[in-house]
Amino acid sequence: MRAESLAVLPHDGLPLWVGLTFAGIAVAGWASAALAFRRRSIPQLVIPEYPASGLSLSLPDAPLPIEFFPGSVLLLDRLGAVLQANEEAVTQFGDSVGAILRHPAARSALSAALRAEPEGADDLPPVCSTTFTLDVPVPRTLHLSLRGIPAPQERHKRVLVVLSDRSEAQVLDRMRLDFVAHASHELRTPLASLSGFIDALRTGGSTMDEGTRQQFLDIMGQQSARLKRLIDRLLYLSRVQAHEHQRPRDVVDVADLMAIVLGEVAPRFDEDGCTLNLALEDDLIIKADEDEMVQVLLNLIENALKYGRERGRDFSVTLFARRAPERDDRWPEDGGILLGVEDNGRGMEAYHLPRLTERFYRVVDNVEPAQQGTGLGLSIVRHILDRHGGRLRVASAPGRGTTCLVWLPPVSVVQPEMV
């Protein structure tokens, strides 16, 4: 009697057992659809009972989820053909992947990765790595790490490759070594000179005539001044680099900046045949550290006087400031301010231009040794401009003078709020 009453209880016009049946069918259908979607959207790896690390693909052509790797990753077959490449690898290396994998060092590493066997049943195969330089299309130093993926059959074996470009790190290492070598040489030269003259004065002081003694002392004074300039430049460069990541916040009027620079360099142009011109647009504002920007312009003018001037020829330097064109592919942003130093001096060969901002690099063509500087001025300029978000471009040709352009980003003017 109780079972009969349950069978005939209505639920929205249908018996309760009919509604429960339809609900069960719907839930089963939703679960099946969700499982099918998951299998389609995420590549599945089967981990069979395989003695070497348990990693194997369920099918030879099953994709690996290499897009999840935070780096440039390739999946190769046993012949070195690319089966998969993640987006990072395509973006960073593009069409160069084929040339990279054809390099003899890469082929040898691939063969070693295919032959490598894990030491224990639960261990992964060892990583085989190699580093080499690829000369085309541009020189690049590359590092490859390869690990074989075990498979039940040898022809199904795959190799996972992680690529990294170490060109920049190698350049930085070379620059550090060059810096230590050049700094040691530059410091040793005046020290050796001072040491030699001190020994000469000590051993022959009683018999040395006054003229020779004075000559030695003058040379020692010049060498000590050179040593002091070099140390001061190195200390200033280290201070600039210490806060290079901090953008300046002060707003500077370019007219005030130029007035300070003119006050510093005007006495250098009192000689006959040496003139300084100023070309300045009105109402130019930059966001800068005033002292550092004064140092930039002083270094550029000093280089013009030291390396551009020729005896027997009239020499002129033009210091200018103007608004940059709204559209100019040379600079990272539209607009901005251009500061520059232009001279009509001897100029320089084009092969010098890419290296001018390297530490201790000096243009010695037709320059007397006494006029040669420390080779740190333009390096200081570069680091100051890096802090300001600026750029430096140098244009020069023998007999046609040199133009140094400093670009600084535009200043965004914030309008005052209406009360």
C-alpha positions in Angstrom: 0.0 0.0 0.0 2.9 2.4 0.8 4.7 1.6 -2.5 1.6 2.2 -4.5 1.1 5.7 -2.9 4.8 6.6 -3.8 4.3 5.5 -7.4 1.4 7.8 -8.0 2.6 11.0 -6.2 2.6 13.8 -8.8 5.6 16.1 -9.3 4.8 18.9 -11.8 2.4 16.6 -13.6 4.9 13.6 -13.7 5.7 10.8 -11.2 8.7 11.4 -9.0 10.7 8.5 -10.3 10.4 9.8 -13.9 11.9 13.2 -12.9 14.8 11.5 -11.1 15.5 9.4 -14.1 15.7 12.4 -16.4 17.9 14.3 -13.9 20.4 11.4 -13.7 20.6 11.2 -17.5 21.3 15.0 -17.7 24.0 14.9 -15.1 25.7 11.9 -16.8 25.6 13.8 -20.1 27.1 17.0 -18.7 29.9 15.0 -17.0 30.7 13.1 -20.3 30.8 16.4 -22.3 33.1 18.1 -19.7 35.5 15.2 -19.8 35.6 15.1 -23.6 36.3 18.9 -23.7 39.1 18.5 -21.2 40.7 15.8 -23.3 40.5 17.9 -26.4 41.9 21.1 -24.8 44.8 19.8 -22.7 47.4 17.4 -24.2 47.3 14.2 -22.1 50.5 12.4 -21.1 50.3 8.7 -20.1 52.8 7.6 -17.5 53.1 3.9 -18.2 55.1 1.5 -16.1 58.4 2.1 -17.9 61.7 1.4 -16.1 63.4 4.7 -16.9 61.7 7.6 -15.0 58.2 6.7 -16.1 58.0 9.5 -18.7 56.7 8.6 -22.1 54.2 9.8 -24.6 51.0 7.9 -25.0 51.3 8.2 -28.8 54.4 9.0 -30.9 52.8 12.2 -32.2 51.1 13.3 -29.0 51.9 17.0 -28.2 53.7 18.1 -25.1 52.4 21.2 -23.2 55.7 23.1 -23.8 53.9 26.5 -23.9 53.9 26.3 -20.1 57.7 26.5 -20.0 59.1 29.9 -19.1 61.7 29.9 -21.8 62.5 29.0 -25.4 61.7 25.2 -25.7 61.7 22.8 -28.7 60.7 19.2 -29.0 62.8 17.2 -31.5 62.6 13.8 -32.9 65.6 11.5 -33.0 66.8 12.9 -36.3 66.7 16.5 -35.0 63.5 17.6 -36.8 61.4 20.1 -34.9 58.1 18.6 -33.8 57.0 21.5 -31.5 58.3 25.0 -30.7 56.7 27.2 -28.1 55.8 30.8 -28.7 58.9 32.1 -26.9 61.2 30.1 -29.1 59.5 31.3 -32.3 59.6 35.0 -31.1 63.2 35.0 -30.0 64.8 32.8 -32.6 62.4 32.7 -35.5 64.0 31.3 -38.7 67.3 30.9 -37.0 66.2 27.7 -35.3 67.2 25.6 -38.3 70.7 27.1 -38.5 71.1 26.6 -34.7 70.1 22.9 -34.8 72.4 22.3 -37.9 75.5 23.5 -36.0 78.0 20.7 -35.4 77.9 21.4 -31.6 74.1 21.1 -31.5 74.2 17.9 -33.5 76.8 16.4 -31.2 74.7 17.3 -28.1 71.6 15.8 -29.7 73.4 12.5 -30.3 74.7 12.5 -26.7 71.2 13.2 -25.4 69.8 10.3 -27.4 72.5 7.9 -26.1 72.3 9.1 -22.5 70.7 6.6 -20.1 69.4 7.2 -16.5 71.6 5.9 -13.7 68.7 4.3 -11.8 65.2 3.1 -12.5 63.6 6.2 -10.9 66.1 8.7 -12.3 65.7 11.1 -15.3 68.1 10.9 -18.2 71.1 13.3 -17.7 71.1 16.8 -19.4 73.5 17.3 -22.2 74.5 20.9 -22.8 76.6 22.9 -25.3 77.5 26.5 -25.9 78.6 27.8 -29.3 78.6 31.0 -31.4 76.5 31.3 -34.5 77.9 33.8 -37.0 74.9 34.3 -39.2 72.8 36.3 -39.7 74.5 38.2 -36.7 77.0 36.8 -34.2 75.1 35.2 -31.3 76.3 33.1 -28.4 73.8 30.3 -27.7 73.4 27.8 -25.0 71.4 24.5 -25.5 70.3 22.1 -22.8 69.0 18.8 -24.1 67.3 15.9 -22.3 66.0 12.7 -23.9 62.4 11.6 -23.3 62.4 7.8 -22.9 60.0 5.8 -25.1 59.3 2.1 -25.4 60.6 2.0 -28.9 63.8 3.8 -30.1 62.2 5.3 -33.1 59.7 7.1 -30.9 62.3 8.7 -28.7 62.1 12.5 -28.4 64.5 15.2 -27.1 63.4 18.3 -25.2 65.7 21.3 -25.9 65.9 24.6 -23.9 67.6 27.5 -25.9 69.0 30.6 -24.3 70.8 33.5 -25.9 73.9 34.4 -24.0 75.3 37.1 -26.4 74.6 40.0 -24.0 76.1 38.2 -21.0 79.2 37.5 -23.0 79.5 41.1 -24.2 79.2 42.3 -20.5 81.9 39.8 -19.4 84.2 41.1 -22.1 83.5 44.7 -21.2 84.3 43.9 -17.5 87.6 42.3 -18.5 88.4 45.2 -20.9 87.6 47.7 -18.1 89.9 46.0 -15.6 92.7 45.8 -18.2 92.3 49.4 -19.4 92.0 50.8 -15.9 95.1 49.0 -14.8 97.0 50.2 -17.7 95.8 53.8 -17.4 96.7 53.8 -13.7 100.0 52.1 -14.1 101.3 54.6 -16.7 101.4 57.7 -14.5 102.5 55.7 -11.5 105.5 54.3 -13.4 106.4 57.8 -14.5 106.2 59.1 -10.9 108.2 56.2 -9.5 110.9 56.7 -12.1 111.4 60.4 -11.4 111.2 59.9 -7.7 114.1 57.4 -8.0 116.0 59.8 -10.2 115.6 62.6 -7.7 116.6 60.4 -4.8 119.7 58.9 -6.3 121.0 62.0 -8.1 119.6 64.8 -6.0 122.9 66.1 -4.7 124.5 66.4 -8.2 121.4 67.3 -10.2 121.3 70.9 -11.5 118.3 73.1 -10.7 117.0 73.1 -14.3 116.8 69.3 -14.5 115.3 69.1 -11.1 112.6 71.6 -12.0 111.9 69.7 -15.3 111.4 66.5 -13.3 109.1 68.1 -10.8 107.0 69.6 -13.6 106.6 66.2 -15.3 105.7 64.7 -11.9 103.1 67.3 -11.4 101.5 66.6 -14.8 101.4 62.9 -14.1 99.9 63.3 -10.7 97.3 65.6 -12.2 96.5 63.0 -14.8 96.2 60.3 -12.2 93.8 62.5 -10.2 91.7 63.2 -13.2 91.4 59.5 -14.0 90.4 58.6 -10.4 87.9 61.5 -10.3 86.3 60.3 -13.5 86.1 56.7 -12.3 84.5 57.8 -9.0 82.0 60.1 -10.9 81.1 57.2 -13.3 80.5 54.9 -10.3 78.2 57.5 -8.7 76.2 57.9 -11.9 75.8 54.2 -12.2 74.7 53.8 -8.6 71.5 55.8 -9.2 71.1 55.1 -12.9 67.8 53.4 -12.3 66.3 56.5 -10.7 64.7 58.9 -13.1 65.2 62.6 -12.2 62.2 64.6 -11.2 63.4 68.2 -11.3 62.1 70.4 -14.1 64.9 72.5 -15.6 64.7 75.5 -17.9 67.1 74.9 -20.8 68.0 78.6 -20.9 69.3 78.4 -17.3 71.2 75.3 -18.2 72.9 76.9 -21.1 73.8 79.9 -19.0 75.7 77.7 -16.6 77.5 75.9 -19.4 78.5 79.2 -21.1 79.9 80.4 -17.8 82.1 77.3 -17.5 83.5 77.2 -21.1 83.6 80.8 -22.2 87.3 81.3 -21.1 88.3 78.4 -23.3 87.3 80.4 -26.4 89.2 83.6 -25.7 92.0 82.6 -28.2 92.1 84.0 -31.7 90.4 81.9 -34.3 88.3 80.0 -31.7 84.6 81.0 -31.4 81.6 79.7 -29.5 78.1 80.2 -30.9 74.7 79.7 -29.2 71.4 78.8 -30.9 68.6 78.5 -28.4 64.8 78.3 -28.9 62.5 79.9 -26.3 60.6 78.1 -23.6 62.3 74.8 -23.6 61.7 72.6 -20.5 63.3 69.3 -19.6 63.0 66.9 -16.6 66.6 66.4 -15.6 69.3 66.6 -13.0 70.8 70.0 -13.7 74.3 69.1 -12.5 74.4 66.0 -14.6 73.2 67.7 -17.8 75.8 70.4 -17.3 78.4 67.6 -17.1 77.0 66.1 -20.4 77.4 69.4 -22.3 80.8 70.2 -20.8 82.1 66.7 -21.8 80.9 67.2 -25.4 82.4 70.7 -25.7 85.7 69.4 -24.2 85.8 66.6 -26.7 85.3 69.1 -29.5 88.1 71.3 -28.3 90.5 68.4 -27.7 89.9 66.3 -30.7 88.4 68.6 -33.3 90.6 71.6 -33.3 93.5 71.8 -35.8 96.4 74.2 -35.8 96.3 76.9 -38.4 92.5 76.8 -39.0 89.7 78.8 -37.6 87.7 76.6 -35.2 84.1 77.2 -34.1 81.7 75.3 -31.9 77.9 75.8 -31.9 76.0 74.9 -28.8 72.3 74.6 -29.6 68.9 73.6 -28.1 65.7 73.1 -30.0 62.5 71.1 -30.1 62.8 67.7 -31.8 60.6 67.0 -34.8 57.2 65.4 -34.0 58.1 62.4 -36.1 61.7 61.2 -36.2 62.6 57.5 -36.4 66.0 58.2 -34.6 64.3 58.6 -31.2 62.1 56.3 -29.2 59.2 58.9 -28.8 57.7 61.7 -30.8 58.7 65.2 -29.9 61.2 65.9 -27.1 64.1 68.3 -26.8 67.4 68.2 -28.7 70.6 69.5 -27.2 73.7 69.5 -29.3 77.3 70.5 -29.9 78.5 71.0 -33.4 82.0 71.9 -34.6 83.8 72.4 -37.9 86.9 70.5 -36.9 88.9 67.6 -38.3 86.1 65.0 -37.8 86.7 61.3 -37.5 86.4 58.1 -39.5 83.0 56.2 -39.4 84.5 53.1 -37.8 85.1 55.1 -34.6 81.4 56.0 -34.1 80.0 52.7 -32.7 82.7 52.6 -30.0 82.8 56.2 -28.8 80.9 55.5 -25.6 83.0 52.5 -24.5 85.1 53.1 -21.4 88.7 54.1 -22.2 88.1 54.2 -26.0 89.9 57.2 -27.5 90.2 58.5 -31.0 94.0 59.0 -31.4 94.1 59.8 -35.2 96.2 62.9 -35.6 96.0 63.7 -31.9 99.0 64.5 -29.9 99.6 62.3 -26.8 99.4 65.3 -24.5 95.9 66.0 -25.8 94.5 62.5 -25.3 92.0 62.3 -22.5 91.0 59.4 -20.2 88.5 57.9 -22.6 85.7 58.1 -20.0 83.9 61.3 -21.0 81.4 59.8 -23.5 80.9 56.8 -21.3 79.8 59.1 -18.5 77.5 60.9 -21.0 75.9 57.6 -22.0 75.2 56.6 -18.4 73.7 60.0 -17.5 71.5 59.9 -20.6 70.4 56.3 -19.7 69.2 57.6 -16.4 67.3 60.4 -18.1 65.8 58.1 -20.7 67.7 60.0 -23.4 69.8 59.1 -26.4 73.1 60.2 -28.0 73.8 60.2 -31.7 77.2 61.2 -33.2 77.7 62.1 -36.8 81.1 62.9 -38.2 83.3 62.6 -41.3 87.0 63.5 -41.8 87.4 67.2 -42.6 83.7 67.9 -42.1 83.5 68.3 -38.3 81.4 66.4 -35.7 77.8 66.8 -34.5 76.7 65.3 -31.1 73.0 65.2 -30.6 71.4 64.6 -27.2 67.7 63.7 -27.3 65.6 64.0 -24.1 62.0 62.8 -23.7 59.2 65.4 -23.7 57.9 66.7 -20.4 54.3 66.0 -19.8 52.7 69.1 -18.4 50.0 68.4 -15.8 47.2 71.0 -15.9 46.1 72.3 -12.5 42.8 71.1 -11.3 39.9 73.6 -11.3 38.6 74.4 -7.9 
